[in-house]
Amino acid sequence: MVSTEFDVKCGVRSAILGAAVTETLLLPRLIVPVSQYAHSDKQTDEAQPMDMALLFQLSIFLTLPFWLLMILLPMWRWTQRIIGSLWIAVPAALLYAILALPRLGGLLPLLANPSLASIATLLSTPAGATLAWVHMLAFDLFIGRWIYLDSRENRISPWPMAIVLACVLLVGPLGFLLYLAVRALAPKPCVQLA
């Protein structure tokens, strides 16, 4: 096997990634030679498919309206109705499926036996970064939805929840941990016995 400049620059050896991934990167357009990524940054930027850059930028609009409802209009009756539906996360999940399924043959070996080098290589491509971004959008919205509904059920004030939900949107796991802390410290709703 011939070692490429990409292997040397990133410290990626065939023993780490496997011969198939080192020889070709099965991501942006199903099969792209790794040597394409070994050129200068300018050449790599030019080689990025425009459709991935556009998908990356537009994908936030699949989830942003729901975040705005939860953060800015938490008490509006339509917000609870809309956010109460599991369907709000479906558009981002469908986009992820559309992007991931054609690349599954290249993704499964990387994800079944992950290494830092292989995941870094995956995320360094336009398709890999877009896949990861859409994955985060879908799951952050799903967690944000649960947090919103749970906070309403536990009668936690919507104003601190706006900060928590903004944290979930921006730094997902930290926002989730923040909500667990807020939830633990919030006064429990009184249950009236009849």
C-alpha positions in Angstrom: 0.0 0.0 0.0 1.3 3.5 -0.9 1.3 6.0 1.9 -0.1 9.4 0.9 0.8 12.9 2.1 -2.6 12.9 3.9 -1.4 9.9 5.9 1.8 11.6 7.0 0.1 15.0 7.8 -2.6 13.5 9.9 -0.6 10.6 11.4 -3.2 8.2 10.0 -1.7 4.8 9.1 -3.5 1.9 7.4 -3.2 -0.1 10.6 -5.5 2.5 12.3 -8.0 3.1 9.6 -7.8 0.0 7.5 -6.7 -0.3 4.0 -10.1 0.5 2.4 -10.5 3.8 4.2 -6.8 4.8 3.7 -7.0 4.2 0.0 -10.4 5.9 -0.5 -12.6 8.0 1.7 -16.2 6.8 1.3 -17.9 10.0 2.2 -18.6 13.1 0.2 -19.5 11.6 -3.1 -19.6 8.0 -2.1 -16.0 7.3 -3.1 -13.4 10.1 -3.1 -9.7 9.5 -3.3 -7.9 10.4 -0.1 -5.4 12.2 -2.2 -8.0 14.9 -2.9 -7.8 15.9 0.8 -4.0 16.0 0.7 -3.8 19.3 -1.3 -3.5 22.8 0.1 -6.4 24.2 2.1 -7.4 26.4 -0.9 -7.7 23.4 -3.2 -9.6 21.4 -0.6 -12.0 24.2 -0.1 -12.6 24.4 -3.8 -13.2 20.6 -3.9 -16.0 20.8 -1.3 -19.3 20.0 -2.9 -21.5 23.1 -2.9 -24.6 21.0 -2.1 -23.1 19.9 1.2 -22.2 23.5 2.1 -25.8 24.6 1.3 -27.3 21.7 3.1 -25.2 22.5 6.1 -26.3 26.1 6.2 -30.0 25.5 5.5 -30.4 22.5 7.8 -30.8 24.7 10.9 -34.1 25.9 9.5 -35.5 22.4 10.0 -35.3 22.9 13.7 -35.0 26.6 14.4 -38.8 27.4 14.3 -39.4 24.9 17.1 -36.6 26.3 19.2 -38.0 29.8 18.8 -41.4 28.6 20.0 -40.0 26.9 23.1 -37.7 29.8 24.0 -39.7 32.9 23.0 -43.4 31.7 23.2 -43.3 29.0 25.9 -46.8 29.8 27.3 -48.6 30.1 23.9 -51.1 27.3 23.6 -50.0 26.4 20.1 -46.4 26.0 21.3 -47.4 23.2 23.6 -49.5 21.5 20.9 -46.8 21.8 18.3 -43.9 20.8 20.6 -46.0 17.9 22.0 -45.7 16.1 18.7 -42.8 13.8 18.1 -43.0 14.8 14.4 -41.1 18.0 15.0 -37.8 16.0 14.9 -38.7 14.0 11.8 -37.5 16.6 9.1 -33.9 16.6 10.6 -34.0 12.8 11.1 -35.1 12.4 7.4 -32.3 14.6 6.2 -29.9 12.6 8.2 -31.2 9.4 6.7 -31.0 10.8 3.2 -27.4 11.8 3.8 -26.3 8.7 5.7 -28.0 5.8 3.9 -26.1 6.1 0.6 -22.8 6.3 2.6 -23.6 3.5 5.0 -21.1 1.2 3.5 -18.3 3.6 4.3 -19.8 4.8 7.6 -20.4 1.4 9.3 -16.8 0.3 9.4 -15.7 3.6 10.8 -18.4 3.7 13.4 -18.3 0.0 14.3 -14.6 0.2 15.2 -14.0 3.9 15.9 -10.7 5.6 16.5 -9.8 9.2 17.0 -8.1 9.3 13.6 -11.0 7.7 11.7 -13.6 10.0 13.3 -11.4 13.1 12.7 -11.0 12.1 9.1 -14.8 11.6 8.8 -15.5 15.0 10.3 -12.9 16.7 8.2 -15.0 16.2 5.0 -18.0 18.3 3.9 -20.3 15.3 4.0 -19.0 14.1 7.4 -19.4 17.5 9.0 -22.9 17.9 7.5 -23.9 14.4 8.8 -22.6 15.2 12.3 -24.3 18.6 12.2 -27.7 17.2 11.2 -27.3 14.4 13.8 -26.8 17.1 16.5 -29.7 19.2 15.2 -32.1 16.2 15.4 -31.1 14.9 18.8 -30.7 18.3 20.4 -34.2 19.2 19.3 -35.5 15.9 20.7 -33.8 16.5 24.0 -35.0 20.2 24.0 -38.5 19.0 23.3 -38.4 16.6 26.3 -37.0 19.4 28.5 -39.7 21.8 27.4 -42.5 19.3 28.1 -41.0 18.1 31.4 -40.5 21.7 32.6 -44.1 22.5 31.8 -45.3 19.4 33.6 -43.2 20.3 36.6 -44.4 23.9 36.5 -40.9 25.4 36.2 -40.9 29.0 35.3 -40.5 29.6 31.5 -38.0 32.4 32.0 -35.1 30.4 33.4 -36.1 27.6 31.0 -35.4 30.0 28.1 -31.8 30.1 29.2 -31.7 26.4 29.7 -33.2 25.7 26.2 -30.8 28.2 24.6 -27.9 26.2 26.2 -29.3 23.0 24.9 -29.5 24.5 21.4 -25.9 25.8 21.6 -24.1 23.3 23.7 -26.4 20.3 23.9 -25.1 18.1 26.7 -24.2 21.1 29.0 -27.7 22.4 28.6 -29.1 19.0 29.5 -27.0 18.9 32.6 -28.1 22.4 33.5 -31.7 21.4 33.1 -31.2 18.4 35.4 -29.8 20.8 38.0 -32.6 23.2 37.6 -35.1 20.4 37.8 -33.6 19.0 41.0 -33.6 22.5 42.7 -37.0 23.6 41.5 -39.9 23.4 44.0 -42.1 20.4 43.3 -45.7 21.2 42.3 -48.3 20.6 45.0 -50.6 17.7 44.4 -54.1 18.3 45.7 -55.9 15.4 47.1 -59.7 15.3 46.4 
